[in-house]
C-alpha cells in the first residue's frame, strides 16, 4: 500500500468501474458491485486491493496472492487462487496503469504562490542542523540532528532524513526515507518518477509510481546520480552502499548491504543486488535480475541474466570473466593475423 505521507488515494471503486477504466472484462460478472480500495503488488495485496500480472516471472506470486482482484492476460487467468476476481485483458500492464491513475490522480495545483526560501511550518528540524540559502523544505518533512542541508536543496513533503546527514547543493529528495550518516552529493535526484508506462498505439499510458525510496544508514550517493522511487514496491538502498556520480537506479531496485556502484552505471527496474555486489563503471543491468552476494561485474559489462554469488563477469553480453578475457585475446590474435 502506498505510504499515506506521500500519496492520497481516491475511491473506493467497484470492480465494474475498474473493468471499464482498464478496458478489461470482469470474468466474475456477479462481483461487479464489490468495492476495491487500493492497488498493491501481488505479494503484499489484501482482499481489498487490486494487483496485476504481466511478467511470467511472478506467476508463483500470483498463485499465492491474497489480492481481491487482479488484472491479467486471459491465458494466465486459470492460475488464479480461489476468490480472486479476474479483470482480463490482452494488455494487463496498461490496464493496471489506468486503474492506478484512477486511484492516484495527479494532485491539482494549490493555487497559491510558494516562497522561494521556505521551511514549512509543519517541518521538524533537529538540533544543530544547518540549512543553506535557498533551501525549500516541505510540509511534515523531518530532518534529524546535526545535519547539513546545502544551498538550493529541495526536500519534499513527508521526507524523513536521519541524524548527521549531509545533502549537497541543488539536490532534491522526494518520497523517501533516509537513514543516519548518509551523504548525498550535489545535484542528486532521489525519489523521482520511475520509468513506468504501458505501451499503447493510442499513446503510452503513464503508470503512477506509488512507492518510495528507502535509504539505509551510512550510504553515499554521488553527484547527479538518480534513484527512482518504486512503482508500488519500494526502491531500497541497503546500509553502507557507495554509489558513485552519474549512476541511474531504476524503480523497485533493491541493493543489499555494502554494494559499490561505479560511475555511469545503469540498473533497470526490479533488479535485486544481494550484499556486497560491485559494479564497474558504465555497467548496464537489465531488469528483473538477481545478482548474487559478492558478485563482481566488470566495467562496461552488459548483464542480461542472473549472476551467481561470488562470480566475476565481464563483456556484453556478460559472461564469466575468464571466458571473456580468453575470447578477447583470441579475437585480438585473429585481428593481428588478418593484418599481417
Order of alpha helices (4+ residues) and beta strands (2+ residues): beta-alpha-beta-beta-beta-beta-alpha-beta-beta-alpha-beta-beta-beta-beta-beta-beta-beta-beta-beta-beta-beta-beta-beta-beta-beta-beta-beta-beta-beta-beta-beta-beta-beta-beta-beta-beta-beta-beta-beta-beta-beta-beta-alpha
